[in-house]
Amino acid sequence: MKTEHRRVGKLLLTGANGFVGQHVLAAAARGEFDADVIQTPPAGWDIRDPASVSQCIGTCAPDTVLHLAAQSFVPRSFEDPRETFDINVFGTLNLLEALKSGGFRGRLLYVSSGDVYGRVPDDALPVDERRQAEPRNPYAASKIAAEQLCLAWHRAEGLDVVIARPFNHVGPGQGRKFVLPALASQAVAIAEKRQPATIEAGDIDVTRDFTDVRDIVGAYAAMLARGHAGATYVVASGIERSIRAILSEMCRLTGIDPEIRIDSNKLRPAEQRRMVASSALLNSHTGWQPRVPFETTLQSIIQDASRES
């Protein structure tokens, strides 16, 4: 059941400099968030510093908060799990305490991750909100911990909280450390005769549920406006795609026919073989559904790689 449209007012965006944050700013400039004004924390703020966060909330006096700021690179979370928890968990705690002290009465959208579900057996796919979270890395563990902090504030303090669990999101502006931009970079280099016709990849026979970042941002706008207080929403396309099929489409779009070489250094032993998720609850509550064709997403990623070459 869709709920009545909620006014966003002054929107504070944390994590504005990141991949998704840049797309939120662009969408807000197009009026997609229906916000009176969009604010970002001042230069030099540190979410790990309670005083810095408190000062930001006091200065901005937001009506709505979209909390994206995070350490979100899984390999980094293994290298320095304490840093990941300092930013993702204690940083969120600092934000919650600052909002309470500042008399905040609006909505907080906390962006978690589909990674909290851990390894999911094939017979349990597609994943939805009913599945228990079973994190398997420090990043995912930090995200579920921060979720629970937000929900504790919702239950005990009456804070209007909504939780988003996005699955793999891709599109223009994503760094090359992520799989699709990394593959696109190689495809473009081959097409432009800057490297031999060989693409090095990890396990390309896994499947994932990819959603264009512009659709993900649209989901956040829908959750802020029409999501149910206290609800958790999976954000996904509902379409299972293999990396091999995506790479084949990239090769078609760039006009190349390379050799594919599997790099054992890029294989992760605990890799989830298949993944697909369902956003039926989000659609039911808000009407959101993905709109960007996947070929358009791939073309955007390829264009990015070409500009960066």
C-alpha positions in Angstrom: 0.0 0.0 0.0 1.5 3.4 -1.0 1.6 6.0 1.6 0.9 9.7 1.4 3.7 11.8 0.0 6.0 13.2 2.7 7.6 16.6 2.5 11.4 16.5 2.4 12.1 20.2 3.2 15.8 20.8 3.9 17.8 17.7 3.0 21.2 16.9 4.5 23.2 14.5 2.5 26.2 12.8 4.0 28.7 11.1 1.7 28.1 13.7 -1.0 31.6 13.2 -2.5 31.1 9.5 -3.2 29.9 7.7 -6.2 26.2 7.6 -5.2 26.4 11.0 -3.5 27.3 12.7 -6.7 24.3 11.2 -8.4 22.0 12.3 -5.5 23.2 15.9 -5.9 22.5 15.7 -9.7 19.1 14.2 -9.1 18.3 16.8 -6.5 19.3 19.6 -8.9 16.7 18.1 -11.3 14.1 18.3 -8.6 13.8 14.5 -8.1 13.9 14.8 -4.3 11.3 17.5 -4.1 13.6 19.2 -1.5 13.6 22.9 -0.7 17.3 22.9 -0.5 20.0 20.2 -0.3 22.8 20.6 2.2 26.1 18.8 2.6 28.5 18.8 5.7 31.1 21.5 5.8 34.6 20.9 4.4 36.8 19.2 6.9 34.0 17.6 8.9 34.7 14.1 10.2 31.9 11.7 11.0 34.1 10.0 13.5 34.3 13.2 15.6 31.1 13.7 17.7 31.8 17.5 18.0 32.1 17.8 14.2 28.9 16.0 13.6 27.0 17.9 16.3 28.2 21.2 14.8 27.1 20.1 11.3 23.6 19.3 12.5 23.3 22.5 14.5 24.4 24.6 11.5 22.3 22.8 8.9 19.2 22.2 11.0 17.9 19.6 8.4 14.3 18.4 8.0 15.5 15.2 6.4 18.8 13.3 6.4 20.1 10.9 3.7 23.0 9.1 5.3 25.4 7.7 2.7 28.8 8.4 4.3 30.6 5.1 4.8 33.7 3.0 4.2 32.1 0.8 1.6 35.0 -1.1 -0.1 34.9 -4.7 1.2 38.6 -5.5 0.7 39.5 -2.4 2.7 37.2 -3.6 5.5 39.4 -6.7 5.9 42.6 -4.6 5.8 41.4 -2.2 8.5 38.2 -3.4 10.2 38.5 -0.9 13.0 38.5 2.0 10.6 35.4 0.5 8.9 33.6 0.3 12.2 34.7 3.7 13.3 33.2 5.3 10.2 30.2 3.0 9.6 29.0 2.2 13.1 30.4 4.9 15.5 30.0 7.6 12.8 26.3 6.6 12.5 26.0 6.7 16.3 27.5 10.2 16.3 24.9 11.3 13.8 22.0 9.7 15.8 23.1 11.4 19.0 23.6 14.8 17.2 20.1 14.5 15.7 18.6 13.8 19.1 20.4 16.6 20.8 19.4 19.0 18.0 15.7 18.2 18.4 15.5 16.6 14.9 11.9 15.6 14.0 12.3 14.6 10.4 13.2 11.4 8.6 16.5 9.6 8.5 17.2 7.3 5.5 20.1 5.0 6.4 21.7 3.4 3.4 22.9 -0.1 4.3 23.8 -2.9 1.8 22.5 -6.1 0.4 25.8 -7.5 1.4 24.4 -8.0 4.9 22.7 -11.2 3.8 26.0 -13.0 3.3 25.9 -16.3 1.4 22.4 -17.2 0.3 21.6 -20.7 -1.1 20.1 -20.9 -4.6 16.8 -22.2 -3.3 16.4 -19.0 -1.2 16.6 -16.7 -4.2 15.5 -14.0 -4.8 16.4 -12.4 -1.6 13.9 -10.1 0.1 13.5 -8.4 3.5 12.3 -11.6 5.2 15.6 -13.3 5.0 17.8 -13.1 8.1 21.1 -11.1 7.7 24.2 -13.2 8.0 27.2 -10.9 7.3 30.4 -12.6 6.3 32.8 -9.6 6.2 33.6 -6.6 8.4 31.9 -4.2 6.0 28.6 -6.1 6.1 28.9 -6.6 9.9 29.3 -2.8 10.3 26.3 -2.2 8.2 23.9 -4.5 10.1 25.2 -3.0 13.4 24.5 0.5 12.1 21.0 -0.6 11.0 20.3 -1.9 14.4 21.4 1.4 16.0 19.1 3.3 13.8 16.2 1.0 14.5 16.9 1.2 18.3 16.5 5.0 18.0 13.3 4.5 16.1 11.9 2.2 18.8 13.1 4.1 21.9 13.2 7.7 20.7 10.5 7.7 18.1 13.0 8.7 15.3 11.5 8.3 11.8 14.0 5.9 10.3 13.9 4.1 7.0 16.6 1.5 6.0 17.7 0.8 2.4 19.6 -2.4 1.5 20.8 -1.8 -2.1 22.4 -4.6 -4.1 25.1 -4.0 -6.7 24.7 -0.5 -8.2 26.7 0.6 -11.2 26.9 3.4 -13.7 28.8 6.6 -14.6 31.4 7.8 -12.1 32.1 4.5 -10.4 35.8 3.8 -9.7 37.8 1.2 -11.6 38.3 -0.9 -8.4 34.8 -2.2 -9.1 34.3 -5.1 -11.5 32.3 -3.5 -14.4 34.4 -0.3 -14.7 37.5 -2.4 -14.5 36.3 -4.7 -17.3 35.1 -1.7 -19.4 38.5 0.0 -19.0 40.2 -3.1 -20.5 37.6 -3.3 -23.3 38.1 0.3 -24.3 41.9 0.0 -24.2 41.7 -2.9 -26.6 39.3 -1.1 -28.9 41.6 1.9 -28.9 44.7 -0.4 -29.6 46.3 0.5 -26.3 46.6 -3.0 -25.1 46.7 -6.5 -26.6 43.3 -8.2 -27.2 43.2 -10.0 -23.9 41.0 -9.2 -20.9 42.0 -10.4 -17.5 39.1 -11.1 -15.2 38.2 -12.9 -12.0 35.3 -15.4 -11.8 33.0 -14.3 -14.6 30.6 -17.2 -14.1 29.0 -15.7 -11.0 25.7 -13.9 -11.3 24.7 -10.6 -9.6 21.7 -8.3 -9.5 22.9 -5.0 -10.9 20.9 -1.7 -10.8 21.8 1.6 -12.4 22.9 4.1 -9.8 20.4 6.6 -11.2 17.6 4.1 -10.4 19.1 3.5 -6.9 19.0 7.2 -6.3 15.4 7.3 -7.5 14.6 4.6 -4.9 16.1 6.8 -2.2 13.9 9.7 -3.2 10.9 7.4 -3.2 11.7 6.1 0.3 12.1 9.6 1.7 8.8 10.6 0.2 6.7 7.5 0.6 8.5 4.8 2.6 7.1 3.5 5.9 8.7 4.6 9.1 10.7 1.8 10.6 10.7 -0.2 7.4 13.7 -1.9 5.7 13.7 -2.1 1.9 15.7 -4.2 -0.5 16.7 -2.1 -3.6 17.5 -4.3 -6.6 16.5 -4.8 -10.3 15.2 -8.3 -9.8 17.2 -9.5 -12.8 20.1 -12.0 -12.5 23.0 -11.4 -14.8 26.3 -13.2 -15.1 29.5 -11.3 -15.4 30.3 -13.4 -18.5 27.2 -12.2 -20.2 27.8 -8.6 -19.3 31.4 -8.8 -20.5 30.2 -10.3 -23.8 27.8 -7.3 -24.2 30.6 -4.9 -23.4 32.7 -6.5 -26.1 29.9 -6.2 -28.6 29.4 -2.5 -27.7 33.1 -1.7 -28.1 33.5 -3.9 -31.3 36.1 -6.2 -29.9 36.6 -10.0 -29.8 39.3 -10.5 -27.1 40.7 -13.6 -25.4 39.3 -13.8 -21.8 42.0 -14.8 -19.3 41.0 -15.8 -15.8 43.3 -14.2 -13.2 43.5 -16.4 -10.1 44.5 -13.4 -8.0 41.1 -12.0 -8.6 39.2 -15.0 -7.4 37.6 -14.9 -3.9 37.2 -18.3 -2.3 34.0 -17.6 -0.4 32.3 -16.0 -3.4 28.5 -16.2 -3.7 27.8 -18.0 -7.0 24.4 -16.6 -7.7 22.5 -13.6 -6.5 19.2 -11.9 -7.4 16.9 -9.9 -5.1 13.4 -8.7 -5.0 12.2 -5.1 -4.4 8.5 -6.1 -4.4 8.0 -4.5 -0.9 9.5 -1.2 -2.0 7.4 -1.2 -5.2 4.3 -1.9 -3.1 4.9 0.9 -0.6 6.3 3.6 -3.0 5.7 2.5 -6.6 9.4 2.5 -7.3 10.8 0.4 -10.1 14.0 0.6 -12.1 13.7 2.5 -15.4 17.2 2.7 -17.0 17.8 0.0 -19.6 20.9 -2.1 -18.8 22.5 -1.4 -22.2 22.3 2.3 -21.4 24.1 1.6 -18.1 26.9 -0.2 -19.9 27.2 2.5 -22.5 27.6 5.0 -19.7 30.3 2.9 -18.1 32.1 2.5 -21.4 32.0 6.2 -22.1 33.5 6.9 -18.7 36.3 4.5 -19.5 36.9 6.1 -22.8 37.1 9.6 -21.2 39.5 8.4 -18.6 41.9 6.7 -21.1 
